[in-house]
Amino acid sequence: MKTSTNQSHDTRVCFLTGASKRLGACTARKFHAEGFNVIIHYNRSKSEADALVAQLNAVRSSSAFCLQADLTDSEQVQSLARLALDCYQRLDVLVNNASAFYPTPLAECDHKTWDDLFDSNLRAGFFLAQRLAPELEQRAGSIVNMTDTHADNPLKGFPIYSLAKAGVKAMTKSLAKELAPRVRVNGVSPGAILWPPSLEDESDPAVLEAREKMLGKIPLRSLGEPQNIADTVFFLANDACYVTGQTVRVDGGRYLV
Ligand SMILES: NC(=O)c1ccc[n+]([C@@H]2O[C@H](COP(=O)([O-])OP(=O)(O)OC[C@H]3O[C@@H](n4cnc5c(N)ncnc54)[C@H](OP(=O)(O)O)[C@@H]3O)[C@@H](O)[C@H]2O)c1
């Protein structure tokens, strides 16, 4: 793998975990469109990551890289951080976006699912931040952590995921203190943006009914768009220069109901 480029070191760099598709990919496109070089981490979605990097490099050559790692493996997290720094010899923004998400009914919870959900959602982001902090401090950079509205109001049937996301919200405040004044750390808490796999089959009347029920709980009466998340992440990382330790809900007002 090539890990360095001839590009000017003046171009700012954003490293996003779990960004080969869905919200992460949309956020990577946003940073790229705003002139950043982007490093796209993936675990299993190599073809999607390769395709995204090819598209972005067709717009500006050598402006995107992808790196593979399983974030539940602590050694892979360490080497991922090192490789991310090697890509462009600078880093300005870390977006901790990767996440495993599946139900864990209380009676079936075990240490394996606990570790998988906590490591991918919380532990990896913490240790990436630790390892990348010196470079982010040098650049007066920032970190954005992706959490979930269910960090505050747990999703029934998903206790471990909900706890891990509550941890991400707490980590955001903790790292904001640890890394101030040079590095700002904020979070984005999406509500319903993309239908979960269980609600994807539009031909199933039960799915349509469940969707209607969910939309009925959202004051703005629609799902959000991935672009709403990408814009908020970019705002926090790039524009909100007097904001740190905050988690912004992007949920159509669902939390109010
Ligand atoms: N979508 C929503 O409506 C919504 C709502 C609330 C919160 N969020 C949060 O917003 C963020 C993005 O949401 P999303 O729905 O786009 O995420 P997603 O598709 O569920 O997951 C993003 C990526 O995380 C990676 N990942 C999972 N386990 C991993 C592991 N062990 N090691 C490395 N990577 C791993 C996967 O990469 P590979 O595919 O390469 O394996 C996956 O593509 C997540 O943090 C999510 O919790 C999303």
The ligand as an SDF file (V2000), in Angstrom:
LIG
                    3D

 48 52  0  0  0  0  0  0  0  0999 V2000
  -27.9950    5.6480   10.2130 N   0  0  0  0  0  0  0  0  0  0  0  0
  -28.6820    6.2590   11.1760 C   0  0  0  0  0  0  0  0  0  0  0  0
  -29.8570    6.6150   10.9940 O   0  0  0  0  0  0  0  0  0  0  0  0
  -28.0080    6.5310   12.5040 C   0  0  0  0  0  0  0  0  0  0  0  0
  -28.8070    6.8370   13.6020 C   0  0  0  0  0  0  0  0  0  0  0  0
  -28.1800    7.0910   14.8260 C   0  0  0  0  0  0  0  0  0  0  0  0
  -26.7950    7.0440   14.9490 C   0  0  0  0  0  0  0  0  0  0  0  0
  -26.0490    6.7450   13.8660 N   0  0  0  0  0  0  0  0  0  0  0  0
  -24.5790    6.7100   14.0300 C   0  0  0  0  0  0  0  0  0  0  0  0
  -23.9720    7.4150   12.9590 O   0  0  0  0  0  0  0  0  0  0  0  0
  -22.7870    6.7270   12.5280 C   0  0  0  0  0  0  0  0  0  0  0  0
  -22.9080    6.3660   11.0500 C   0  0  0  0  0  0  0  0  0  0  0  0
  -24.1310    5.6550   10.8640 O   0  0  0  0  0  0  0  0  0  0  0  0
  -24.2930    4.5510    9.7090 P   0  0  0  0  0  0  0  0  0  0  0  0
  -25.6750    4.0280    9.8240 O   0  0  0  0  0  0  0  0  0  0  0  0
  -23.8250    5.1170    8.4220 O   0  0  0  0  0  0  0  0  0  0  0  0
  -23.2330    3.4640   10.2360 O   0  0  0  0  0  0  0  0  0  0  0  0
  -23.1510    1.9310    9.8080 P   0  0  0  0  0  0  0  0  0  0  0  0
  -23.3850    1.8040    8.3610 O   0  0  0  0  0  0  0  0  0  0  0  0
  -24.0210    1.0990   10.7160 O   0  0  0  0  0  0  0  0  0  0  0  0
  -21.6350    1.5960   10.2220 O   0  0  0  0  0  0  0  0  0  0  0  0
  -20.5460    2.3310    9.6690 C   0  0  0  0  0  0  0  0  0  0  0  0
  -19.3710    1.4290    9.4890 C   0  0  0  0  0  0  0  0  0  0  0  0
  -18.8490    0.9760   10.7200 O   0  0  0  0  0  0  0  0  0  0  0  0
  -17.9130   -0.0310   10.3950 C   0  0  0  0  0  0  0  0  0  0  0  0
  -17.6810   -0.9700   11.4640 N   0  0  0  0  0  0  0  0  0  0  0  0
  -18.5570   -1.7010   12.1800 C   0  0  0  0  0  0  0  0  0  0  0  0
  -17.8950   -2.5350   13.0080 N   0  0  0  0  0  0  0  0  0  0  0  0
  -16.5650   -2.3390   12.7860 C   0  0  0  0  0  0  0  0  0  0  0  0
  -15.3680   -2.9090   13.3010 C   0  0  0  0  0  0  0  0  0  0  0  0
  -15.3770   -3.8880   14.2200 N   0  0  0  0  0  0  0  0  0  0  0  0
  -14.1900   -2.4550   12.8260 N   0  0  0  0  0  0  0  0  0  0  0  0
  -14.1450   -1.5100   11.8900 C   0  0  0  0  0  0  0  0  0  0  0  0
  -15.2360   -0.9170   11.3570 N   0  0  0  0  0  0  0  0  0  0  0  0
  -16.4280   -1.3570   11.8090 C   0  0  0  0  0  0  0  0  0  0  0  0
  -18.4830   -0.7710    9.1670 C   0  0  0  0  0  0  0  0  0  0  0  0
  -17.4290   -0.8240    8.1970 O   0  0  0  0  0  0  0  0  0  0  0  0
  -17.3760   -1.9840    7.0620 P   0  0  0  0  0  0  0  0  0  0  0  0
  -18.6980   -1.8880    6.3410 O   0  0  0  0  0  0  0  0  0  0  0  0
  -16.2230   -1.5960    6.2260 O   0  0  0  0  0  0  0  0  0  0  0  0
  -17.1700   -3.2980    7.7510 O   0  0  0  0  0  0  0  0  0  0  0  0
  -19.6350    0.1450    8.7150 C   0  0  0  0  0  0  0  0  0  0  0  0
  -19.6920    0.3570    7.3320 O   0  0  0  0  0  0  0  0  0  0  0  0
  -22.6350    5.5110   13.4270 C   0  0  0  0  0  0  0  0  0  0  0  0
  -21.7740    5.8170   14.4900 O   0  0  0  0  0  0  0  0  0  0  0  0
  -24.0410    5.2780   13.9350 C   0  0  0  0  0  0  0  0  0  0  0  0
  -24.0940    4.6360   15.1880 O   0  0  0  0  0  0  0  0  0  0  0  0
  -26.6170    6.4720   12.6450 C   0  0  0  0  0  0  0  0  0  0  0  0
  1  2  1  0
  2  3  2  0
  2  4  1  0
  4  5  1  0
  4 48  2  0
  5  6  2  0
  6  7  1  0
  7  8  2  0
  8  9  1  0
  8 48  1  0
  9 10  1  0
  9 46  1  0
 10 11  1  0
 11 12  1  0
 11 44  1  0
 12 13  1  0
 13 14  1  0
 14 15  2  0
 14 16  1  0
 14 17  1  0
 17 18  1  0
 18 19  2  0
 18 20  1  0
 18 21  1  0
 21 22  1  0
 22 23  1  0
 23 24  1  0
 23 42  1  0
 24 25  1  0
 25 26  1  0
 25 36  1  0
 26 27  1  0
 26 35  1  0
 27 28  2  0
 28 29  1  0
 29 30  1  0
 29 35  2  0
 30 31  1  0
 30 32  2  0
 32 33  1  0
 33 34  2  0
 34 35  1  0
 36 37  1  0
 36 42  1  0
 37 38  1  0
 38 39  2  0
 38 40  1  0
 38 41  1  0
 42 43  1  0
 44 45  1  0
 44 46  1  0
 46 47  1  0
M  CHG  2   8   1  16  -1
M  END
$$$$
